[in-house]
Amino acid sequence: MTMNIKLSPKVSFNEVDDHDRMFCLLLAFHSSFQKDINDARKVLNIKQIVDYPKDATMSDLIRLFSRTVKGSSLDKVTESLMRKYELTDNWKYSIKSALVTNTLLVPEDIEPMFISLPSRTKPLILEILETDDPKLKEYLITKRLFEAYKYPSIEIRRQVSINEIKTWLTKHKDVFDLLQMEVPRKNTVSIEEKTFYWGTMVALNTHEGKKPEYTKLCTMFNDAFDPQEIPFEVPDEAALRTHYMTYLKSLKNRGMPA
């Protein structure tokens, strides 16, 4: 069944991106996408397609979706389709509209900045963990993936001016406040300049894969360095070990290799 394409979103005053307009047409007439939409409707038990509201606002669409199908189920199916077709968040209402009204909207133009919150990405991580395909899991589950979702972040999606950033932050103050709530108040390891200096010196003078021999290192540093030429006095064995362990812990907390 061919979809009725709307080339204007009618849900806001934002412009649409020409690439999104073309991709919208490509999706709507693609047999694979149409099959996915029809299969998703069966999952959602949508038996009757409703008419797309004339001059619809965002509120009109939200009310229409809530009357037609259970919100959590619609969200789950929509997110699954968005992942399959690698769609950004601005396509969410477009997909929902396609499922419920047979009308695929050209989405609003994507904003220049986007906030990612760990609380919102955790469900995706949990879903990945449930996959039965070992190769897929090995590909997806990486330290980098978890580090990326460990802390909230602001993603800049195109070149922006200082004024655009200020305007965006003002407009999204509520989301920015949520971001602040998910950021640690302070780093768990505060590294001093002296600790960084001696931690680096130990790392540079320790053979790869071997534990530092602090007695030998202290002797070597005392013999090699003129006290007048180094910023900090050579520590004793216990202090040198403390500096090095703190240095390693700080690197780990920052996601850096030791």
N, C-alpha and C positions, 0 to 999 in steps of 0.2 A: 504494500500500500504506500503510495507516494505521499510524502508529507507536504503540508501547506506551509511554504516558507514565508516568514515575516522578516523583511530586510531592515526593519527599524525596531528597536527593542520596546519602545513605548513605556518603559518602566522608569526612565529617568531622563535627564537632559544631557547626559554624557554622550560624547560622540562614540561611534563604533570604529574599530580598526578594519582597514580594507582587507588585511590578511584573514581576520576572523570572518569577514563577510564571505570571502571565497571558500574558506574551510567549511563554513556553515552549509553552503551549497553542495560542496563535495560530500559531506556527511549525509545530508538529507536524501541524496539520490544514490547513496552507496548501499548495495543490497545487504552487505554484512552488517552495517549499522542499523538498517531497517529491521533485520532479523533480530539483532540484539535488543532493540526497542520492544519488539513484539514478544520476545522471550521474557523480558523484564516485566512486561505487563501481566503475563501469566503468573509470574512469581508474586506480583502485587495484587493479583486477582482483580485487575482492572478490566471489566467486561464492556463498559460503555465509555467511549471517548466523549468528553465534554467540549463545548465550543470555547474557543479562545475569546476572552472578554474584549470588547471593543474599547480602544484607548486605555488599555489596562495599566494600572499603577502597580508598584511593587506590592502594596497592601492587598490589592485585588488578587494578585497571583498567590500570595501566601494564604489568603482565605480560601481560594479555590483549591489549592493543594490539600489544605487541612480537611476540607469537606469531602474530598475524593478518596484519600487513602491515608493510612496511619503514617504520621510524620517520621517516626524512627525507621520504619520500613522503607519509605521513599528515600530518605537520606542514605541508607545503606546501599540500596540499589543504584542510586545516582552516583555515589562515590565510587562504586565498583566500575561503572561505565566510564567515569572520568579518568580513573587510573588506566583502564584498558586503552583509551584513546589519548592518553597523556594530555588531558585538558587542564588548564589552570582554573583557579577558584572562580573566576568571573564567568565560567560556563555553567555553574551549578543550576541556576534558575532556567537556563536554556534547556538543559537535559530534563529537568523536572517538567517543564512545559511540554517537551516532546512526548514524554511518557503519558501525561494526563490529557493534553489537548491536541496532540498530533501536530503541534506547531513548534518548530525549532527556531528559537530566537537567535538573532545575531547578538552576542553578549555585549554588555557595556565595555568600553575600552578599559584595559587593565590599568590600575593605578600605578604611579611611578614607584611606590614603595609598598612593602608588604611585611606584616609582622608574623613571625612564626613562634608559636608557644608550645613548649614541651607537653602541656596538658592536652593540647589538641592533636598532637602527633603520636601520643602514646597508643591510642587505639590502632593506628596503622602498624606500629611496631609489633603489637600483640597479634595482629592478624597475620603478619609475615611469619611470626614464630610458629603459627599453627599449620603452615604449609607442610605437606607430606613429601614434597619433591626435594630430596637432599641437595641436588645440584642448584636448584633455585635458592634454597635456604643458604647454601654456602656463598652464592653470589650476592645475596642481599644482606645477610647478617655479617657486617664488618664493623670493626671498631670505629671507623670513620662515620658510619651511619649513626651509631649510638652517640658519638661525640657531637654530631651535628644537631641531634635532638635533645642534648643534655641541658642546654641553656637556650633561653629565648633569643631571637635575633630579629633584626630589621634588614630585609632584603631590598636592595635598590635595583630596580628592573630597567632603568634607563638613566641617561644623564639628567641630573636635576640641579636646579639652582638653590641657593641658600633660602630664598624666599619660598620656593616650592616645599622645601623641607619644613620650614616654619609653619606654612599653611597646612601641610599634611598632618603634622604633629598636633596642631590645634584642632583640626577636624576629627582626629582619632584619639583624642585625649583619654577616652574611656578604655580603649584597647591598650594604649601606652601605659596606663595605670595597672592593667592586668600584667603587662610585661614586667613592670617593676616588682610586682608581687612574686614573680617566679625567678627573679634574679637574686642570688645570694647577697646578703648585706655586705659581706666582706670576704676576701679570699681566706681560705682555711690555712694557708701558709704565707706568712709575710717574710720575704727574703730580703735581708740587708745586703748592702753593697759588699761588706766584708765576707759574708757567707757566699755570695755569688763569686767573689774573687777566688777564695780558697777552694770552693766546690769545683770551679772550672779548672784550677791548677791540679787538683787530684784527678779529675776526669782525664785531663790531657796526659798525665804521667802514669796512668794505670793501663796495663795491657788489656786489650779487649777480652772480656769474659772472665777476667780474674778479679778477685777481691783486692782492694787496696791494702798495702802493707804500710800502715800509718807510721810505724817507727822508722822505717827506711825513708819514707817520704819526708818526715820532719827533718831527719839528718840531711837529706839531699837539699831541701829548701834552705836550711840554715847555711850549708856550705856554698850553695850556688848564688844566693841573693845577698847583696849589700843592703843592710837595713835602711840605708838612706835612699835606695833606689826603688823600693817597693812601697805601696800605699799603706799596707797593714803589716804589723809584726807577725812573724811566723808563729802559729799557735802550737800548743803541745798536742800530743797524740789524741787525747780525749776531745779537745776542742776541734781539731782537724776532722775527726770522724763526725762530730755533730754538724759541722759546716757542710760536709759532703752529703750526709743523709738528708739534711734539710734542703739542700740544692736539688737532689734527686726527687724528693717529694714535690718540690715546687714545679719541676719540669713535668712530672706526671699529672699534676692538677691542671696544668695548662695544655695538656694533650701533646707535649713535645717529646721526642725520643731522647733517652738519656745518652 
